[in-house]
């Protein structure tokens, strides 16, 4: 049925620009190459519970370089055979590091420092047990992702006043607590049911990184991981995502001014966001979402598009999004109390063209 309702999701497999920017992702979803987490499970790591966090990071850096070399060899040989997991792997090392970090939580750039193994709740409101809003095959994502096996987790690291998923991000729903083994089975069902990927979203996936890493320890099917994030995560999280995430589906929300702090309570968003986009480009494949906000073309949309073209390349896959609508507390920001005008939509399209972007969709 989705092939009828979303013909663009079929056509995108032959789109040359999409294939060029998402070459490995397309190969993994067609089972021509193993996903990164599968490779990570097959790479040995040397560490123990008595090791300090500093020692674990040193081993992680060594393993990351070995991983990159191994991945290149697999990709060049086009070897689709699954490599068996090892007893103590690169993925296990990531899990051990994440379990240390969560005891003084700093997965997002706020670095609240609470111990979430006990009863500590930071800015995101997330505790010890993964809490999920919904799990389903999403037909409304970018064409290359559809059908997308989406897992919406509760909580968020930002307070976007116009949030369309505010009942999830702000814990207005109860959610369902799910153990990693249970979630792994759900991911396998989605993949076996025809989903192209496992789409980790929310809310925001960042607060649950330690549980996501543990979940994929139990996933036994080859499925590309999509990290669907607001980009407001720490450098430590970015390092742990390397060798785990196949596609970074990252928001680029605001320019370099104070809009992020005013609208989303996100200080230093530009600095954090640009750093994480550069890391994403280095460690995986990238799709960038730019939600055009009314009244924010000059301060946000224009500098964002220009930065992408200059720093990530004109062929970067960009979704220029015009579906903004006032939600939650948007009326507290005067210019956000309305939808985009036709003139704003047209101008945003021209800004993408003027920036030199060649691989954007709307």
Secondary structure, 3 states (H helix, E strand, C coil): CHHHHCHHHHHHHHCHHHHHHCHHHHHHHCCCCCCHHHHHHHCECCCCCCCCHHHHHHHHHHHHHHHHHHHHHHHHHCCCCCCCCCCCEHHHHHHHHHHHHHHHCCCECCCCCCCCCCCCCCCCCCCCCCEEEEEEEECCCCCCCCCEEEEEECCCCCCCCCCCCHHHHCCCCCCEECCHHHHHHHHHHHHHCCCCEEEEECCCCHHHHHHHHHHHHCCCCCCEEEEEECCCECHHHHHHHCCCCCEEEEECCCCCCCHHHHHHCCCCHHHHHHHHHHHHHHHCEEEEEEECCCCCHHHHHHHHHHHHHHHCCCCCEEEEECCCCCCCCHHHCHHHHCCCCHHHHHHHHHHHHHHCCCCEEC
